Amino acid sequence: MTLELQDVRKRFGGVVASDGVTFRVGDGEIFGLIGPNGAGKTTAVNLITAYMRPDSGQIRFEDTEITRLKPRQLAARGVSRTFQSLRLFEGVTVADNVLIGRHRWFEGHVLLPFLGGKFEKSQRAAALKWVDFVGLGDVAAEPVDSLPYGLRRKVEIARALALEPRLLLLDEPTAGMTRTESDEVAGLIRRIREHGITVLLIDHNISLVNQVCDRVAVLDFGKVIAEDEPKAIWQNQLVRRAYLGDDEETMTGADS
Ligand SMILES: Nc1ncnc2c1ncn2[C@@H]1O[C@H](COP(=O)(O)OP(=O)(O)OP(=O)(O)O)[C@@H](O)[C@H]1O
């Protein structure tokens, strides 16, 4: 197993955001983590990536316990993520935004890759490889704020990839995208897996989840209520009720 959560709990005052969350993600899998608003998906990502500490429970990555590590230590182990809301440096080029994703090689010297020389050259080449990979080679020298929203989201994915992860957590990568853009992201996620990177995907986009995920876990009120292949998960009555409500129109979308 690449990633394993065992009985992970996190409470915010009276809200139990993770209520004994347990699931396992296999090496090279594309694993979906879905559920209604407020189900605890982002909390799970924050706990895995050390942006928050669980109250109790264990998180293991490649057979090592990572529950108490710092984000920097996790990055060094090859765990990378994107955020639900974009966190790009405005006014900075696409290439430089992606270059910043290689921070694990800067050893605390944020300006190191901008000082010229061999180090900058090699880091820049590595960053540009990922800019090309997500299909943004033509706009590498453009400031990110000149790009349409869908392309800005891809810059964030390229920046997370620039860390050369073995596990990539994508928190709503298609939020705010058109259907065409989100289909492109589906292809991109498959190509990321072909690179040997395991993917944990959170998205409300049912069509994307159905298209790319090998397995899916459904969260509701901080608990995993079902885990299965995407096609089977929508037949689960608990899932239909909790995640989709009784809205037949939405269910039709899930069945397609
Ligand atoms: N830092 C925080 N402080 C207080 N409550 C929080 C915090 N983070 C999350 N919560 C609460 O924990 C619950 C789970 O939130 P979380 O953002 O993990 O859900 P989600 O499934 O990602 O939702 P969405 O799909 O809307 O992004 C919610 O009730 C939320 O209000």
The ligand as an SDF file (V2000), in Angstrom:
LIG
                    3D

 31 33  0  0  0  0  0  0  0  0999 V2000
  -10.2610   24.9650   10.2570 N   0  0  0  0  0  0  0  0  0  0  0  0
  -11.5270   24.6490   10.5580 C   0  0  0  0  0  0  0  0  0  0  0  0
  -12.1310   25.1700   11.6430 N   0  0  0  0  0  0  0  0  0  0  0  0
  -13.4140   24.8390   11.9710 C   0  0  0  0  0  0  0  0  0  0  0  0
  -14.1690   23.9850   11.2680 N   0  0  0  0  0  0  0  0  0  0  0  0
  -13.6130   23.4420   10.1720 C   0  0  0  0  0  0  0  0  0  0  0  0
  -12.2840   23.7320    9.7460 C   0  0  0  0  0  0  0  0  0  0  0  0
  -12.0150   23.0400    8.6160 N   0  0  0  0  0  0  0  0  0  0  0  0
  -13.1300   22.3390    8.3240 C   0  0  0  0  0  0  0  0  0  0  0  0
  -14.0780   22.5840    9.2590 N   0  0  0  0  0  0  0  0  0  0  0  0
  -15.4330   21.9660    9.2860 C   0  0  0  0  0  0  0  0  0  0  0  0
  -15.2400   20.5710    9.1760 O   0  0  0  0  0  0  0  0  0  0  0  0
  -16.2400   20.0040    8.3170 C   0  0  0  0  0  0  0  0  0  0  0  0
  -15.5690   19.3210    7.1400 C   0  0  0  0  0  0  0  0  0  0  0  0
  -15.0110   20.3380    6.2950 O   0  0  0  0  0  0  0  0  0  0  0  0
  -14.1760   19.9930    4.9680 P   0  0  0  0  0  0  0  0  0  0  0  0
  -13.7600   21.2930    4.3740 O   0  0  0  0  0  0  0  0  0  0  0  0
  -13.1470   19.0030    5.2890 O   0  0  0  0  0  0  0  0  0  0  0  0
  -15.3010   19.3160    4.0820 O   0  0  0  0  0  0  0  0  0  0  0  0
  -15.3110   19.0170    2.5060 P   0  0  0  0  0  0  0  0  0  0  0  0
  -15.8930   17.6600    2.3360 O   0  0  0  0  0  0  0  0  0  0  0  0
  -13.9660   19.2570    1.9400 O   0  0  0  0  0  0  0  0  0  0  0  0
  -16.3300   20.1130    1.9890 O   0  0  0  0  0  0  0  0  0  0  0  0
  -16.4320   20.8720    0.5360 P   0  0  0  0  0  0  0  0  0  0  0  0
  -16.8360   19.8300   -0.4500 O   0  0  0  0  0  0  0  0  0  0  0  0
  -17.5060   21.8790    0.7890 O   0  0  0  0  0  0  0  0  0  0  0  0
  -15.0850   21.4690    0.2820 O   0  0  0  0  0  0  0  0  0  0  0  0
  -17.1560   21.1540    7.9300 C   0  0  0  0  0  0  0  0  0  0  0  0
  -18.2660   21.1740    8.8040 O   0  0  0  0  0  0  0  0  0  0  0  0
  -16.2820   22.3830    8.1060 C   0  0  0  0  0  0  0  0  0  0  0  0
  -17.0650   23.5200    8.4040 O   0  0  0  0  0  0  0  0  0  0  0  0
  1  2  1  0
  2  3  1  0
  2  7  2  0
  3  4  2  0
  4  5  1  0
  5  6  2  0
  6  7  1  0
  6 10  1  0
  7  8  1  0
  8  9  2  0
  9 10  1  0
 10 11  1  0
 11 12  1  0
 11 30  1  0
 12 13  1  0
 13 14  1  0
 13 28  1  0
 14 15  1  0
 15 16  1  0
 16 17  2  0
 16 18  1  0
 16 19  1  0
 19 20  1  0
 20 21  2  0
 20 22  1  0
 20 23  1  0
 23 24  1  0
 24 25  2  0
 24 26  1  0
 24 27  1  0
 28 29  1  0
 28 30  1  0
 30 31  1  0
M  END
$$$$
